Amino acid sequence: METVWLNGKYMPLSEGNVSLEDRGLLFADGVYEVIAAYNGVPFILDEHLERMIRSADGIRLESPHTTDVRRQVIHDLVTRLGVSRAMIYGQLTRGSSRRSHPLPKAPTPTEYWFARELPPVVTKNYREGVHLITQPEERWARCWIKSTSLLPNVLAKQAALDVGAFDSLYVLEDGVITETSAANCYIVRDGNIFTHPANGRILGGCKRALVMELARRAGIGVHEEFIPLDQAREAEEMFITSTTLNVLPVTTLDDNPISNGRVGPITGRLMEAVGDAIREKCGEIVMA
Ligand SMILES: Cc1ncc(COP(=O)(O)O)c(C=O)c1O
């Protein structure tokens, strides 16, 4: 049975309820986090919890619970779930109040967390790489906030699925690529990795920070730069990262192969490095 912790109480997930006037529901006035856990050990938990506070600050929402409370809740949820690979979802909204745009003076935030088993890893995607399509960037300029306002992301993901691709890669009006609907994006050029700077146009992924650190440690150059789409098309390699995907190779962009259309060596090294980092912190894991 899946359990939710909602505003301080544990209950079956199916019994958790929020008000119809919750501002999360009315205005997507909220932020969220997704954390992966292996063998019951949440991976890079502090980084995720710190980002949740930054996101909440970004929407002028004071956190109703401390990081210690959240850490304990997450620990309890993964322990109760008892599976080897889990994802933990947490959402914090400005709570329920009479529908009106201005921020309520004394909000009662809604916060909930639940854990769920991760779906099996699609090993073919990691062996062969995935296909991305490009889509105009149409999100707001505060993508650094992990906001629950994800409709553009949902539609971009579906547009990709509709044509048999894995995800959409956003392209700004000036031709610069940003990220996909749910992951950060990188190219490899001259053996170095390049990714969009962590400004307002992308979410600063926790896995992104880790991958950049692991790459540097492995002697691979890391550059945060604006990447024009035509450069991305000429890349030696391309990959994306997120909490649940880890490092996923991209071998096709808009029906054209990236380089020779195979998973490249730098991507392979980073896939291994992330696997090692997870094993080091969480122990041996069965990936599929
Ligand atoms: C838009 C977007 N960019 C990037 C990421 C990757 O962030 P993280 O590595 O923290 O999961 C996500 C994660 O869901 C995302 O939704």
PDBQT file of the ligand as one rigid body, heavy atoms in Angstrom, charges set to zero:
ROOT
HETATM    1  C1  LIG A 301      12.456  20.772 -16.611  1.00  0.00    +0.000 C 
HETATM    2  C2  LIG A 301      13.445  19.907 -15.875  1.00  0.00    +0.000 A 
HETATM    3  N1  LIG A 301      14.756  20.102 -16.077  1.00  0.00    +0.000 NA
HETATM    4  C3  LIG A 301      15.673  19.358 -15.462  1.00  0.00    +0.000 A 
HETATM    5  C4  LIG A 301      15.314  18.348 -14.584  1.00  0.00    +0.000 A 
HETATM    6  C5  LIG A 301      16.376  17.534 -13.912  1.00  0.00    +0.000 C 
HETATM    7  O1  LIG A 301      16.484  17.858 -12.550  1.00  0.00    +0.000 OA
HETATM    8  P1  LIG A 301      16.974  16.773 -11.495  1.00  0.00    +0.000 P 
HETATM    9  O2  LIG A 301      18.309  16.283 -11.964  1.00  0.00    +0.000 OA
HETATM   10  O3  LIG A 301      17.087  17.520 -10.227  1.00  0.00    +0.000 OA
HETATM   11  O4  LIG A 301      15.947  15.705 -11.488  1.00  0.00    +0.000 OA
HETATM   12  C6  LIG A 301      13.967  18.121 -14.331  1.00  0.00    +0.000 A 
HETATM   13  C7  LIG A 301      13.576  17.068 -13.392  1.00  0.00    +0.000 C 
HETATM   14  O5  LIG A 301      12.470  16.669 -13.312  1.00  0.00    +0.000 OA
HETATM   15  C8  LIG A 301      13.005  18.922 -14.991  1.00  0.00    +0.000 A 
HETATM   16  O6  LIG A 301      11.687  18.739 -14.785  1.00  0.00    +0.000 OA
ENDROOT
TORSDOF 0
